[in-house]
Amino acid sequence: MCGIAGILQFNSSVPPGMIRRMTEAMAHRGPDAMSFFEEEGLAFGHRRLSIIDLSTAANQPFADHSGRYVIVFNGEIYNYREVKQQLPDYPFHTTSDTEVLLAAYLKWGERCLERMRGMFAFAVWDRNAKELFIARDGMGVKPLYYYQDNDRLIFASEIRAILSTGAMTKRLNPGALLDYFSYQSVTSPDSLIEGVSQLEAGTWMRWKGKKTESKRYWDVARNAVDFDMADHAAVKKQINHLMLQSIRRRLVSDVPVGAFLSGGIDSSVVVGLMAEAGPDRPNTFNIAFEEKEFDESHYAEIIAKKFNTNHTRLLLKPADFLDELQNALDAMDTPSGDGVNTYVVSKAIRKNGMTVALSGVGGDELFAGYPIFNQYLGLKGKNFLWGLPPAIRKMAAGLLPGSSRGRQGRIKQLLQSSSSSIEDLYPVFRQLLSPSLIRELTTLAPGKTFTTAVQQELARRRDCIGLLPLLSQVSVAEYLGYTQHTLLKDTDQMSMAVSLEVREPFFDLDLVSFVLAIPDSLKRPVYPKSLLVESLKPLLPDEVVHRKKQGFLFPWNVWLKNELRPFCEERINHAARRPFIDGAKLTDYWKKFLAGDDSIRWGEIWLFVVLEYWLEKNGIE
């Protein structure tokens, strides 16, 4: 796990010191080594967090045996040993996955990506052809941003590294703000900085001079699976096999591997399969609280005892999260209304000696664990409703009592949706601020309807998504929306801020492809994630499977009105002066929140606070 940076000049030399500034801006991503490669028109920089082949011979930028090709690589190729066996003619001189990835690219070109199972973003420079190739993993676990103008191409693992070059004006991208206020993140290929793009998941790009070509080589919505789904026993057996395979892949490491253990189904599955897959006792970590309403450590200890793990109970107080808030906000490469929890937990595990940790994140998306899965099925089942003319449904929504905000407002929006398709319903399920509230508090879309990038992305993939089972349609929407652009992005930026590599077994490409093909009749949960649990029986004890879900339910609503009030108020007042904000409406909204208006959620306020903090910290116009 590392941080990568690169500059390709089209008609001149790389400005002195530019690649060093980029690389130093990501020091947290790789404390073990910093190295550079520079020649006429091209510069690579790399920060290393040593995981596989700890020797200096595996440091990057890394050249092939001929010296023609140079690579910078962030991530892990979990099946690199299997791929290496397919390259018997290459003269390897390290045991690193970096060298295997480069050798595979030399032999198969961009087709090498079809063989890779891992999380990655990398760039290869062909010194003879003066050609640059970049690529990102299929699920978008590892980030990669780029900026291009008439003079140069700049890419990096983080936006702040690109901004450190001074090559562009630090100007906010107003078009991306609609996505941010709707979903607390920005959908690729856009970013919040004008001119800076995200390389899309499962995509590669190639530059030769200014000429560019690109291709999506893996698409979560387009993966045919040849399997008899009518044989339920065989389906469960295959899930068991693929889950165990995914865990085994993610145990590949030359440093100790730990695991987050909350005591919930997903993290317990990961730990149980770690015990089955590896010869060593798993290292597990649980965040415990004195307050019973937060604490799940009892269930974590049940799992730790069952699988004989090296278990560490890390006792934290809610106040510890407040104490770390400034550090967590500083860690954000891109603003997010979420992620503070991930930062604090990652930091605690890193302090206890771990460099790599497995996480159960992704289980809900794959095995229909969120309420929106059943909500979508319920709405799709109301055929009479969608048979009514839109005008009638709009009238019915207007007659419903209650506020246009919160749950009641969401129901009204769903009634007015153009159809019951996933592209129309999912964006409503996941939004934080409704379109009407965005129009009220900002100047971004005055007096008109708008579509977010999430809606547009789902619409572009309408035909292939429509072929999937209904529950899988929600999973794909999650992958293209909240999961990739908030959940995975927060996991990466918050864990890498403390130099911890997090691996997510539920995002394995083979596992995801198979489970998305399973029909609703088998996947629909009888109890939480029942298909996953039944496929792995008797792995988990019943008291863990059927317990009430708790999670991090900290009193942010109270904190914003008390301990965090001065901090929030200052940010709100500054945000109110931004040209894209209706300052009077925002400050009035803040005062109503402080006065106890129950229709205003703390998360709505927090979006503005975090954005303003990020804009100020990074000097964004």
LUMZAKOL-7837 format. One record per residue (C-alpha): x, y, z. Coordinates in nm, 2 decimals, always signed. Example, Ala and Ser with C-alpha at 12.3 -4.5 7.8 and 13.67 -1.06 7.14 Angstrom:
// residues 2
SITE      xx      yy      zz
SITE   +1.23   -0.45   +0.78
SITE   +1.37   -0.11   +0.71
END
This chain:
// residues 621
SITE      xx      yy      zz
SITE   +0.00   +0.00   +0.00
SITE   +0.15   +0.33   -0.11
SITE   +0.10   +0.67   -0.26
SITE   +0.19   +0.73   -0.62
SITE   +0.24   +1.04   -0.82
SITE   +0.34   +1.13   -1.18
SITE   +0.39   +1.41   -1.42
SITE   +0.40   +1.38   -1.80
SITE   +0.52   +1.70   -1.98
SITE   +0.41   +1.72   -2.34
SITE   +0.66   +1.96   -2.48
SITE   +0.91   +2.05   -2.20
SITE   +1.09   +1.92   -1.89
SITE   +0.93   +1.85   -1.56
SITE   +0.96   +2.17   -1.34
SITE   +1.23   +2.11   -1.07
SITE   +1.09   +2.00   -0.73
SITE   +0.74   +1.94   -0.85
SITE   +0.74   +1.56   -0.82
SITE   +0.90   +1.59   -0.47
SITE   +0.63   +1.82   -0.35
SITE   +0.36   +1.58   -0.47
SITE   +0.52   +1.28   -0.31
SITE   +0.58   +1.46   +0.02
SITE   +0.22   +1.57   +0.03
SITE   +0.13   +1.20   +0.07
SITE   +0.40   +1.10   +0.33
SITE   +0.13   +0.94   +0.55
SITE   +0.05   +0.69   +0.28
SITE   +0.40   +0.54   +0.29
SITE   +0.64   +0.61   +0.58
SITE   +0.89   +0.34   +0.49
SITE   +1.05   +0.49   +0.17
SITE   +1.03   +0.78   -0.07
SITE   +1.18   +0.75   -0.42
SITE   +1.17   +0.91   -0.76
SITE   +1.23   +0.84   -1.12
SITE   +1.29   +1.14   -1.36
SITE   +1.39   +1.18   -1.72
SITE   +1.31   +1.42   -2.00
SITE   +0.94   +1.49   -1.99
SITE   +0.85   +1.23   -1.72
SITE   +0.87   +1.21   -1.34
SITE   +0.74   +0.94   -1.10
SITE   +0.72   +0.96   -0.73
SITE   +0.64   +0.69   -0.47
SITE   +0.58   +0.66   -0.10
SITE   +0.60   +0.31   +0.03
SITE   +0.42   +0.12   +0.31
SITE   +0.61   -0.21   +0.30
SITE   +0.38   -0.52   +0.30
SITE   +0.52   -0.77   +0.05
SITE   +0.89   -0.82   +0.00
SITE   +1.02   -0.58   +0.26
SITE   +1.36   -0.54   +0.10
SITE   +1.48   -0.22   -0.06
SITE   +1.50   -0.41   -0.39
SITE   +1.12   -0.39   -0.41
SITE   +1.12   -0.01   -0.36
SITE   +0.95   +0.20   -0.63
SITE   +0.95   +0.35   -0.89
SITE   +1.05   +0.00   -1.02
SITE   +1.21   -0.08   -1.36
SITE   +1.18   -0.41   -1.55
SITE   +1.50   -0.62   -1.62
SITE   +1.56   -0.43   -1.95
SITE   +1.52   -0.08   -1.80
SITE   +1.26   +0.01   -2.07
SITE   +0.95   +0.01   -1.85
SITE   +0.90   +0.18   -1.51
SITE   +0.61   +0.13   -1.28
SITE   +0.46   +0.31   -0.97
SITE   +0.19   +0.10   -0.80
SITE   -0.04   +0.15   -0.50
SITE   -0.22   -0.15   -0.36
SITE   -0.19   -0.53   -0.35
SITE   -0.22   -0.80   -0.61
SITE   -0.35   -1.08   -0.40
SITE   -0.30   -1.36   -0.66
SITE   +0.05   -1.24   -0.77
SITE   +0.20   -1.58   -0.70
SITE   -0.04   -1.76   -0.93
SITE   +0.02   -1.49   -1.20
SITE   +0.39   -1.53   -1.15
SITE   +0.37   -1.90   -1.24
SITE   +0.23   -1.79   -1.58
SITE   +0.55   -1.59   -1.65
SITE   +0.82   -1.85   -1.64
SITE   +1.05   -1.67   -1.89
SITE   +1.07   -1.34   -1.69
SITE   +1.40   -1.31   -1.48
SITE   +1.25   -1.20   -1.15
SITE   +1.49   -1.06   -0.89
SITE   +1.24   -0.98   -0.62
SITE   +0.95   -1.16   -0.45
SITE   +0.72   -0.85   -0.48
SITE   +0.38   -0.82   -0.64
SITE   +0.50   -0.50   -0.81
SITE   +0.75   -0.69   -1.03
SITE   +0.48   -0.95   -1.12
SITE   +0.24   -0.68   -1.22
SITE   +0.50   -0.51   -1.44
SITE   +0.61   -0.84   -1.60
SITE   +0.24   -0.92   -1.66
SITE   +0.20   -0.59   -1.84
SITE   +0.50   -0.65   -2.05
SITE   +0.36   -0.99   -2.17
SITE   -0.01   -0.92   -2.20
SITE   -0.04   -0.54   -2.21
SITE   -0.37   -0.41   -2.08
SITE   -0.52   -0.76   -2.10
SITE   -0.31   -0.83   -1.79
SITE   -0.58   -0.66   -1.59
SITE   -0.82   -0.94   -1.65
SITE   -0.59   -1.18   -1.46
SITE   -0.54   -0.95   -1.15
SITE   -0.73   -1.00   -0.83
SITE   -0.65   -0.72   -0.59
SITE   -0.69   -0.35   -0.51
SITE   -0.47   -0.13   -0.71
SITE   -0.39   +0.19   -0.90
SITE   -0.07   +0.20   -1.11
SITE   +0.11   +0.37   -1.39
SITE   +0.36   +0.23   -1.64
SITE   +0.60   +0.44   -1.85
SITE   +0.74   +0.30   -2.17
SITE   +1.07   +0.49   -2.21
SITE   +1.12   +0.39   -2.57
SITE   +0.77   +0.46   -2.70
SITE   +0.72   +0.76   -2.47
SITE   +0.38   +0.61   -2.37
SITE   +0.21   +0.63   -2.03
SITE   -0.05   +0.37   -1.91
SITE   -0.26   +0.40   -1.60
SITE   -0.52   +0.17   -1.45
SITE   -0.75   +0.13   -1.15
SITE   -0.90   -0.19   -0.99
SITE   -1.24   -0.31   -1.09
SITE   -1.43   -0.21   -0.77
SITE   -1.25   +0.12   -0.73
SITE   -1.10   +0.03   -0.39
SITE   -0.78   +0.24   -0.46
SITE   -0.81   +0.60   -0.58
SITE   -0.64   +0.77   -0.87
SITE   -0.69   +1.13   -0.97
SITE   -0.55   +1.32   -1.27
SITE   -0.53   +1.67   -1.42
SITE   -0.45   +1.75   -1.78
SITE   -0.39   +2.09   -1.96
SITE   -0.20   +2.19   -2.28
SITE   +0.13   +2.15   -2.11
SITE   +0.11   +1.84   -1.89
SITE   -0.07   +1.55   -1.73
SITE   -0.05   +1.51   -1.36
SITE   -0.18   +1.21   -1.16
SITE   -0.17   +1.10   -0.80
SITE   -0.33   +0.88   -0.53
SITE   -0.47   +1.20   -0.37
SITE   -0.60   +1.53   -0.48
SITE   -0.39   +1.72   -0.23
SITE   -0.08   +1.59   -0.41
SITE   -0.20   +1.74   -0.74
SITE   -0.29   +2.07   -0.57
SITE   +0.07   +2.08   -0.43
SITE   +0.21   +2.13   -0.78
SITE   +0.06   +2.48   -0.82
SITE   +0.00   +2.39   -1.18
SITE   -0.37   +2.48   -1.17
SITE   -0.60   +2.73   -1.01
SITE   -0.75   +2.58   -0.69
SITE   -1.11   +2.64   -0.81
SITE   -1.42   +2.46   -0.68
SITE   -1.61   +2.26   -0.94
SITE   -1.97   +2.39   -0.90
SITE   -2.12   +2.10   -1.10
SITE   -1.99   +1.85   -0.84
SITE   -2.15   +2.03   -0.55
SITE   -2.49   +1.89   -0.64
SITE   -2.35   +1.54   -0.59
SITE   -2.17   +1.64   -0.27
SITE   -2.48   +1.79   -0.10
SITE   -2.70   +1.51   -0.22
SITE   -2.47   +1.22   -0.12
SITE   -2.18   +1.36   +0.07
SITE   -1.94   +1.26   -0.20
SITE   -1.87   +1.31   -0.57
SITE   -1.93   +1.05   -0.84
SITE   -1.64   +0.97   -1.08
SITE   -1.51   +1.10   -1.32
SITE   -1.57   +1.43   -1.15
SITE   -1.41   +1.57   -0.84
SITE   -1.47   +1.88   -0.63
SITE   -1.17   +2.06   -0.80
SITE   -1.23   +2.21   -1.14
SITE   -1.01   +2.02   -1.39
SITE   -0.92   +1.73   -1.16
SITE   -1.09   +1.40   -1.26
SITE   -1.11   +1.06   -1.10
SITE   -1.01   +0.76   -1.30
SITE   -1.32   +0.54   -1.30
SITE   -1.32   +0.20   -1.14
SITE   -1.23   -0.09   -1.38
SITE   -1.08   +0.15   -1.63
SITE   -0.74   +0.21   -1.80
SITE   -0.61   +0.51   -1.99
SITE   -0.31   +0.55   -2.22
SITE   -0.13   +0.87   -2.33
SITE   +0.11   +0.90   -2.62
SITE   +0.19   +1.27   -2.63
SITE   -0.15   +1.44   -2.59
SITE   -0.33   +1.16   -2.77
SITE   -0.55   +0.96   -2.52
SITE   -0.74   +0.64   -2.53
SITE   -0.93   +0.46   -2.26
SITE   -1.14   +0.16   -2.19
SITE   -1.35   +0.01   -1.92
SITE   -1.21   -0.34   -1.88
SITE   -1.44   -0.46   -1.59
SITE   -1.80   -0.35   -1.52
SITE   -1.98   -0.45   -1.20
SITE   -2.31   -0.46   -1.39
SITE   -2.18   -0.68   -1.68
SITE   -2.05   -1.01   -1.55
SITE   -2.22   -1.33   -1.69
SITE   -2.19   -1.63   -1.45
SITE   -2.24   -1.98   -1.58
SITE   -2.39   -2.16   -1.29
SITE   -2.71   -2.36   -1.21
SITE   -2.87   -2.12   -0.96
SITE   -3.16   -2.36   -0.92
SITE   -2.93   -2.59   -0.72
SITE   -2.95   -2.40   -0.39
SITE   -2.71   -2.64   -0.21
SITE   -2.45   -2.58   -0.48
SITE   -2.50   -2.21   -0.47
SITE   -2.43   -2.20   -0.09
SITE   -2.13   -2.43   -0.14
SITE   -1.99   -2.19   -0.40
SITE   -2.04   -1.89   -0.18
SITE   -1.85   -2.08   +0.09
SITE   -1.57   -2.15   -0.15
SITE   -1.55   -1.80   -0.29
SITE   -1.55   -1.64   +0.06
SITE   -1.27   -1.86   +0.18
SITE   -1.08   -1.80   -0.14
SITE   -1.12   -1.42   -0.09
SITE   -0.99   -1.44   +0.27
SITE   -0.69   -1.65   +0.17
SITE   -0.60   -1.40   -0.10
SITE   -0.61   -1.12   +0.15
SITE   -0.38   -1.30   +0.41
SITE   -0.09   -1.27   +0.16
SITE   +0.16   -1.05   +0.35
SITE   +0.51   -1.03   +0.49
SITE   +0.39   -0.84   +0.79
SITE   +0.13   -0.95   +1.05
SITE   -0.24   -0.92   +0.95
SITE   -0.51   -0.81   +1.19
SITE   -0.89   -0.78   +1.16
SITE   -1.15   -0.53   +1.28
SITE   -1.40   -0.73   +1.50
SITE   -1.72   -0.55   +1.59
SITE   -1.91   -0.86   +1.68
SITE   -2.15   -0.82   +1.39
SITE   -2.21   -1.08   +1.12
SITE   -1.97   -0.94   +0.85
SITE   -1.66   -0.89   +1.07
SITE   -1.73   -1.23   +1.25
SITE   -1.74   -1.41   +0.91
SITE   -1.41   -1.25   +0.82
SITE   -1.24   -1.36   +1.14
SITE   -1.39   -1.71   +1.14
SITE   -1.26   -1.77   +0.78
SITE   -0.92   -1.62   +0.87
SITE   -0.89   -1.89   +1.14
SITE   -0.99   -2.15   +0.89
SITE   -0.77   -2.02   +0.61
SITE   -0.44   -1.95   +0.78
SITE   -0.20   -2.14   +1.01
SITE   -0.16   -1.85   +1.25
SITE   -0.40   -1.73   +1.51
SITE   -0.59   -1.42   +1.38
SITE   -0.51   -1.09   +1.54
SITE   -0.84   -0.92   +1.62
SITE   -0.93   -0.57   +1.75
SITE   -1.25   -0.45   +1.90
SITE   -1.34   -0.10   +2.00
SITE   -1.52   -0.11   +2.33
SITE   -1.71   +0.15   +2.53
SITE   -1.81   +0.19   +2.89
SITE   -2.15   +0.31   +2.77
SITE   -2.37   +0.00   +2.72
SITE   -2.57   +0.16   +2.44
SITE   -2.25   +0.18   +2.22
SITE   -2.07   -0.13   +2.34
SITE   -2.06   -0.45   +2.13
SITE   -1.75   -0.60   +2.28
SITE   -1.94   -0.89   +2.44
SITE   -2.02   -1.03   +2.10
SITE   -1.67   -0.97   +1.97
SITE   -1.53   -1.16   +2.27
SITE   -1.76   -1.46   +2.18
SITE   -1.61   -1.47   +1.83
SITE   -1.25   -1.42   +1.96
SITE   -1.29   -1.71   +2.20
SITE   -1.46   -1.94   +1.95
SITE   -1.18   -1.89   +1.70
SITE   -0.89   -1.86   +1.95
SITE   -0.77   -1.52   +1.83
SITE   -0.51   -1.29   +1.97
SITE   -0.77   -1.05   +2.08
SITE   -0.72   -0.69   +2.19
SITE   -1.00   -0.49   +2.34
SITE   -0.94   -0.12   +2.28
SITE   -1.14   +0.09   +2.53
SITE   -1.25   +0.43   +2.40
SITE   -1.48   +0.70   +2.52
SITE   -1.71   +0.90   +2.30
SITE   -1.50   +1.20   +2.40
SITE   -1.20   +1.03   +2.23
SITE   -1.38   +1.08   +1.90
SITE   -1.42   +1.45   +1.97
SITE   -1.05   +1.48   +2.06
SITE   -0.95   +1.32   +1.73
SITE   -1.20   +1.52   +1.52
SITE   -0.95   +1.78   +1.40
SITE   -0.70   +1.51   +1.30
SITE   -0.98   +1.32   +1.12
SITE   -1.09   +1.64   +0.93
SITE   -0.72   +1.71   +0.84
SITE   -0.69   +1.36   +0.70
SITE   -0.97   +1.41   +0.45
SITE   -0.83   +1.43   +0.10
SITE   -1.19   +1.49   -0.01
SITE   -1.46   +1.61   +0.22
SITE   -1.71   +1.36   +0.36
SITE   -1.99   +1.37   +0.61
SITE   -1.87   +1.03   +0.74
SITE   -1.54   +0.87   +0.82
SITE   -1.44   +1.00   +1.16
SITE   -1.51   +0.66   +1.31
SITE   -1.29   +0.49   +1.06
SITE   -1.00   +0.73   +1.14
SITE   -1.02   +0.67   +1.52
SITE   -1.05   +0.29   +1.49
SITE   -0.77   +0.27   +1.23
SITE   -0.54   +0.49   +1.45
SITE   -0.60   +0.27   +1.75
SITE   -0.52   -0.05   +1.56
SITE   -0.21   +0.10   +1.40
SITE   -0.08   +0.21   +1.75
SITE   -0.11   -0.16   +1.85
SITE   +0.14   -0.27   +1.59
SITE   -0.07   -0.36   +1.29
SITE   +0.02   -0.25   +0.93
SITE   -0.26   -0.46   +0.76
SITE   -0.62   -0.52   +0.88
SITE   -0.91   -0.70   +0.72
SITE   -1.25   -0.54   +0.74
SITE   -1.61   -0.67   +0.70
SITE   -1.71   -0.36   +0.51
SITE   -1.91   -0.46   +0.20
SITE   -2.11   -0.74   +0.34
SITE   -2.43   -0.54   +0.36
SITE   -2.41   -0.43   -0.01
SITE   -2.35   -0.78   -0.13
SITE   -2.60   -0.98   +0.08
SITE   -2.88   -0.73   +0.10
SITE   -2.81   -0.61   +0.46
SITE   -2.94   -0.25   +0.43
SITE   -3.32   -0.16   +0.47
SITE   -3.32   -0.01   +0.12
SITE   -3.31   -0.36   -0.03
SITE   -3.65   -0.46   +0.11
SITE   -3.78   -0.10   +0.05
SITE   -3.69   -0.13   -0.32
SITE   -3.86   -0.48   -0.34
SITE   -4.17   -0.33   -0.17
SITE   -4.20   -0.04   -0.41
SITE   -4.14   -0.26   -0.71
SITE   -4.43   -0.48   -0.60
SITE   -4.68   -0.19   -0.60
SITE   -4.76   -0.22   -0.97
SITE   -5.09   -0.03   -0.92
SITE   -4.90   +0.27   -0.79
SITE   -4.67   +0.30   -1.09
SITE   -4.97   +0.25   -1.33
SITE   -5.11   +0.58   -1.21
SITE   -5.04   +0.90   -1.42
SITE   -4.75   +1.10   -1.28
SITE   -4.98   +1.39   -1.21
SITE   -5.20   +1.18   -0.99
SITE   -4.91   +1.05   -0.79
SITE   -4.78   +1.41   -0.75
SITE   -5.12   +1.52   -0.62
SITE   -5.12   +1.23   -0.37
SITE   -4.77   +1.32   -0.25
SITE   -4.89   +1.68   -0.19
SITE   -5.18   +1.56   +0.02
SITE   -4.96   +1.36   +0.25
SITE   -4.93   +1.53   +0.59
SITE   -4.59   +1.62   +0.75
SITE   -4.27   +1.79   +0.65
SITE   -4.11   +1.78   +0.31
SITE   -3.79   +1.69   +0.49
SITE   -3.67   +1.36   +0.65
SITE   -3.85   +1.03   +0.61
SITE   -4.19   +1.19   +0.52
SITE   -4.03   +1.41   +0.25
SITE   -3.85   +1.10   +0.11
SITE   -4.18   +0.92   +0.07
SITE   -4.33   +1.22   -0.11
SITE   -4.03   +1.22   -0.35
SITE   -4.06   +0.85   -0.42
SITE   -4.43   +0.89   -0.51
SITE   -4.33   +1.16   -0.76
SITE   -4.06   +0.95   -0.92
SITE   -4.08   +0.90   -1.29
SITE   -4.08   +0.52   -1.26
SITE   -4.00   +0.24   -1.02
SITE   -3.67   +0.18   -1.19
SITE   -3.35   +0.17   -0.98
SITE   -3.22   +0.49   -1.15
SITE   -3.52   +0.68   -1.02
SITE   -3.56   +0.53   -0.67
SITE   -3.20   +0.46   -0.55
SITE   -3.09   +0.83   -0.56
SITE   -3.39   +0.92   -0.33
SITE   -3.31   +0.64   -0.09
SITE   -2.95   +0.75   -0.05
SITE   -2.97   +1.13   -0.05
SITE   -2.88   +1.34   +0.25
SITE   -3.02   +1.67   +0.13
SITE   -3.33   +1.66   -0.08
SITE   -3.34   +1.86   -0.41
SITE   -3.58   +2.11   -0.25
SITE   -3.35   +2.17   +0.05
SITE   -3.05   +2.21   -0.18
SITE   -3.24   +2.47   -0.38
SITE   -3.34   +2.64   -0.05
SITE   -2.99   +2.66   +0.11
SITE   -2.78   +2.71   -0.20
SITE   -2.78   +2.89   -0.54
SITE   -2.68   +2.58   -0.73
SITE   -3.01   +2.49   -0.90
SITE   -3.26   +2.78   -0.87
SITE   -3.62   +2.70   -0.97
SITE   -3.55   +2.39   -1.16
SITE   -3.51   +2.01   -1.12
SITE   -3.17   +1.86   -1.15
SITE   -3.02   +1.52   -1.19
SITE   -2.71   +1.41   -1.00
SITE   -2.42   +1.22   -1.15
SITE   -2.54   +0.91   -0.97
SITE   -2.87   +0.92   -1.15
SITE   -2.69   +0.98   -1.48
SITE   -2.46   +0.69   -1.42
SITE   -2.75   +0.45   -1.34
SITE   -2.94   +0.58   -1.65
SITE   -2.64   +0.51   -1.88
SITE   -2.63   +0.15   -1.75
SITE   -3.01   +0.10   -1.75
SITE   -3.02   -0.19   -2.00
SITE   -2.75   -0.41   -1.83
SITE   -2.87   -0.33   -1.48
SITE   -3.23   -0.42   -1.58
SITE   -3.12   -0.77   -1.66
SITE   -3.01   -0.84   -1.30
SITE   -3.23   -0.96   -1.01
SITE   -3.39   -0.68   -0.82
SITE   -3.18   -0.71   -0.51
SITE   -2.87   -0.72   -0.73
SITE   -2.99   -0.40   -0.90
SITE   -2.97   -0.23   -0.56
SITE   -2.62   -0.38   -0.50
SITE   -2.50   -0.24   -0.83
SITE   -2.65   +0.10   -0.75
SITE   -2.47   +0.09   -0.41
SITE   -2.14   +0.01   -0.58
SITE   -2.18   +0.29   -0.83
SITE   -2.29   +0.53   -0.56
SITE   -2.25   +0.54   -0.19
SITE   -2.02   +0.23   -0.15
SITE   -1.75   +0.34   -0.40
SITE   -1.76   +0.71   -0.35
SITE   -1.82   +0.74   +0.02
SITE   -1.76   +0.41   +0.20
SITE   -1.45   +0.29   +0.01
SITE   -1.31   +0.64   -0.02
SITE   -1.34   +0.71   +0.35
SITE   -1.19   +0.37   +0.43
SITE   -0.89   +0.45   +0.21
SITE   -0.83   +0.81   +0.31
SITE   -0.89   +0.75   +0.69
SITE   -0.68   +0.43   +0.72
SITE   -0.40   +0.55   +0.50
SITE   -0.38   +0.88   +0.70
SITE   -0.24   +0.66   +0.98
SITE   -0.04   +0.43   +0.75
SITE   -0.28   +0.13   +0.79
SITE   -0.37   -0.09   +0.49
SITE   -0.73   -0.21   +0.50
SITE   -0.83   -0.51   +0.29
SITE   -1.20   -0.58   +0.22
SITE   -1.28   -0.95   +0.14
SITE   -1.64   -0.87   +0.04
SITE   -1.51   -0.67   -0.26
SITE   -1.35   -0.97   -0.43
SITE   -1.43   -0.96   -0.80
SITE   -1.51   -1.33   -0.83
SITE   -1.73   -1.33   -0.52
SITE   -1.92   -1.01   -0.63
SITE   -1.98   -1.14   -0.98
SITE   -2.12   -1.47   -0.85
SITE   -2.35   -1.32   -0.58
SITE   -2.49   -1.06   -0.81
SITE   -2.62   -1.34   -1.03
SITE   -2.81   -1.52   -0.75
SITE   -3.19   -1.48   -0.79
SITE   -3.39   -1.28   -0.53
SITE   -3.58   -1.59   -0.42
SITE   -3.26   -1.73   -0.27
SITE   -3.09   -1.41   -0.16
SITE   -3.38   -1.22   +0.00
SITE   -3.29   -1.23   +0.38
SITE   -3.52   -1.44   +0.60
SITE   -3.31   -1.29   +0.88
SITE   -3.01   -1.05   +0.84
SITE   -2.79   -1.18   +0.56
SITE   -2.93   -1.53   +0.59
SITE   -2.78   -1.65   +0.26
SITE   -2.43   -1.56   +0.38
SITE   -2.49   -1.72   +0.72
SITE   -2.65   -2.04   +0.58
SITE   -2.37   -2.08   +0.32
SITE   -2.10   -2.08   +0.60
SITE   -2.28   -2.29   +0.86
SITE   -2.19   -2.37   +1.13
SITE   -1.93   -2.09   +1.13
SITE   -2.12   -1.83   +1.34
SITE   -2.30   -1.89   +1.67
SITE   -2.67   -1.80   +1.68
SITE   -2.63   -1.54   +1.95
SITE   -2.41   -1.34   +1.71
SITE   -2.63   -1.40   +1.40
SITE   -2.96   -1.30   +1.57
SITE   -2.85   -1.02   +1.80
SITE   -2.98   -0.67   +1.77
SITE   -2.75   -0.45   +1.56
SITE   -2.59   -0.16   +1.75
SITE   -2.30   +0.02   +1.58
SITE   -2.16   +0.37   +1.63
SITE   -2.46   +0.58   +1.73
SITE   -2.27   +0.87   +1.89
SITE   -2.46   +1.18   +2.01
SITE   -2.35   +1.41   +1.73
SITE   -2.68   +1.59   +1.75
SITE   -2.59   +1.70   +2.10
SITE   -2.22   +1.76   +2.03
SITE   -2.30   +2.01   +1.74
SITE   -2.51   +2.21   +1.98
SITE   -2.26   +2.20   +2.27
SITE   -1.90   +2.09   +2.25
SITE   -1.87   +2.15   +1.87
SITE   -2.09   +2.46   +1.85
SITE   -1.81   +2.72   +1.83
SITE   -1.63   +2.52   +1.56
SITE   -1.95   +2.46   +1.36
SITE   -2.07   +2.82   +1.40
SITE   -1.75   +2.96   +1.26
SITE   -1.76   +2.73   +0.96
SITE   -2.13   +2.81   +0.90
SITE   -2.07   +3.18   +0.91
SITE   -1.78   +3.15   +0.66
SITE   -1.98   +2.92   +0.43
SITE   -2.27   +3.17   +0.43
SITE   -2.04   +3.41   +0.24
SITE   -1.97   +3.16   -0.04
SITE   -2.13   +3.26   -0.37
SITE   -2.30   +2.92   -0.41
SITE   -2.47   +2.95   -0.06
SITE   -2.78   +3.14   +0.03
SITE   -2.62   +3.28   +0.34
SITE   -2.93   +3.41   +0.51
SITE   -3.11   +3.08   +0.46
SITE   -2.82   +2.87   +0.59
SITE   -2.76   +3.08   +0.90
SITE   -3.14   +3.07   +0.97
SITE   -3.13   +2.69   +0.92
SITE   -2.85   +2.66   +1.17
SITE   -3.04   +2.87   +1.43
SITE   -3.34   +2.65   +1.39
SITE   -3.13   +2.34   +1.45
SITE   -2.98   +2.50   +1.77
SITE   -3.34   +2.59   +1.88
SITE   -3.43   +2.22   +1.86
SITE   -3.62   +2.19   +1.53
SITE   -3.66   +1.81   +1.51
SITE   -3.70   +1.82   +1.13
SITE   -3.34   +1.93   +1.09
SITE   -3.09   +1.65   +1.11
SITE   -2.73   +1.71   +1.24
SITE   -2.59   +1.54   +0.93
SITE   -2.74   +1.81   +0.71
SITE   -2.56   +2.08   +0.90
SITE   -2.24   +1.88   +0.92
SITE   -2.21   +1.86   +0.54
SITE   -2.17   +2.24   +0.52
SITE   -1.93   +2.24   +0.82
SITE   -1.70   +1.98   +0.67
SITE   -1.70   +2.13   +0.32
SITE   -1.61   +2.48   +0.45
SITE   -1.33   +2.33   +0.66
SITE   -1.19   +2.15   +0.36
SITE   -1.21   +2.46   +0.14
SITE   -1.03   +2.67   +0.39
SITE   -0.76   +2.42   +0.46
SITE   -0.68   +2.36   +0.10
SITE   -0.72   +2.73   -0.01
SITE   -0.99   +2.65   -0.27
SITE   -1.15   +2.94   -0.45
END
